[in-house]
Amino acid sequence: MTQSTYYSLGQLQTELKSSRGSFYAVCLKTFGVSMLSSIVVALVFGIAMALGLFSGLGGRSPNAAPESAALIAGLVFLVSRR
């Protein structure tokens, strides 16, 4: 008997009954939420980039290339994370 299988409090005794399907459902839901949050972050950064909210983007500054490269690398990192 493991610690999380049963517990009792007075006359009440519980039992954990779970299947592989419920385990996989929780894993898939967790994966889905993480993917959705990554997509939302990517959309927010994409919209901000399109509106030019980051300084130095769009060729307005001679130093735009390093800043753009760092921003794109950060976006790739955020989107590829799970």
N, C-alpha and C positions, 0 to 999 in steps of 0.2 A: 504494500500500500504506500503510495506516495503522498506527499503533503497536500498536493492540490486535487487529489482525487475525491476525498470525502472530508466533510467537517460536520461536527454535530454541536448543537447548542440546546441543551436540555433534551426535550423529546424530538426536536427537529434534526434530521440527518439528511444531508444532500449528497448528490452523486453527479459527477461530471460525465456526461455521455456526449462524445463528439466523434465525428467521422473525418476521413481524409478530405471529403468534399467541403466541409465547413472550414477546415484549415486552409485549403486552397482558395476558398472564397475570400477569406480574410487577407491572404497574401495578394490576390488579384486586386482587391479593393485598395489596399495600401499602395500597390504599384500604380493603379489608376489615379489616385489622388496625387502621388508624386509627379506623374507625367503631366497632369492637368496644371499643377502649380508651376512646373517648368515652362509650360506653354504660355501661361499667363505672364510670367516674368519676361519671357522672350517677346511677347506682344507689347508689353509696356516699354521695354527698351527699344523695340523696333519703331513704335510710334514716336517715342522721344527723339530717336535719331532722325526720323522722317521730318519732324517738326523743327529740327535743328536746335534742340534744347541743350545739347552738349557743345561746349565752346570748342572752336577750332575745327568743326566739321563743315563739310561743304566747300572746302577750298578758301575759306575766309582768312585763313592764317597760313603762313609758310610752314608752321610746325604741325599742320593737320595730320600728316601721314603717321607719325608715331602715336599720336593720340588715338587715331582711328584704329590702328593695328592693335593697340592695347584694349580698346573697347570691344573690338571684334573677338579678340582672344578671350576676354571675360565673358562675352555672350556665349561663345562656344562652350566654355567651361560650365556655365550655369545650365545650359540646355542639356548637356551630355550627362550631368549628374543625376543620380537616382535617389 
